[in-house]
Amino acid sequence: MNHKNGFNPLSRTSAHRRAMSRNMVTSLFRYERVTTTKAKALEVRRKAEKLITRAKVDSVHNRRIAAKFIADDKILHKLFTDIGPRMKERNGGYTRVLKLGFRQGDAADVVILELVDYKLPEPGEEKPAKANAAKE
């Protein structure tokens, strides 16, 4: 039975688990889509949803609470100015988990964790910006 288990330790020490979840939440907010294992995705999702709920109300208090978890100032700014207002009308359920299959080496369940309003970039949308920077 699985009663009274508050979280999945993921076979890691508490410091490693905390650092990993901080990095994965930051990557989720940066790219709005990450590929990982199912167990990690379900743990990261809990943290990300709580931070997005905080970001819906832009106050100094909420920014400081989120800044304890997200070290990158640009991502923190994006969370409160872009992601939070986009999710204003939602009452939770800001992320989705899409199953990809099994990893070749250890047969772990691989999933995509993404924000629900994630739009796939159009082909050639981001590449011209990089090409123009390289030409200059």
NORLINWO-V376705 format. One record per run of one state. SS is the DSSP state (hx for helix, st for strand, lp for the rest). FROM is the first residue (numbers start at 1). LEN is the number of residues. If there is no record, write none. Layout:
ss:SS from:FROM len:LEN
ss:SS from:FROM len:LEN
This chain:
ss:lp from:1 len:13
ss:hx from:14 len:18
ss:lp from:32 len:1
ss:st from:33 len:5
ss:hx from:38 len:18
ss:lp from:56 len:4
ss:hx from:60 len:8
ss:lp from:68 len:5
ss:hx from:73 len:14
ss:lp from:87 len:8
ss:st from:95 len:8
ss:lp from:103 len:6
ss:st from:109 len:7
ss:lp from:116 len:11
ss:hx from:127 len:9
ss:lp from:136 len:1
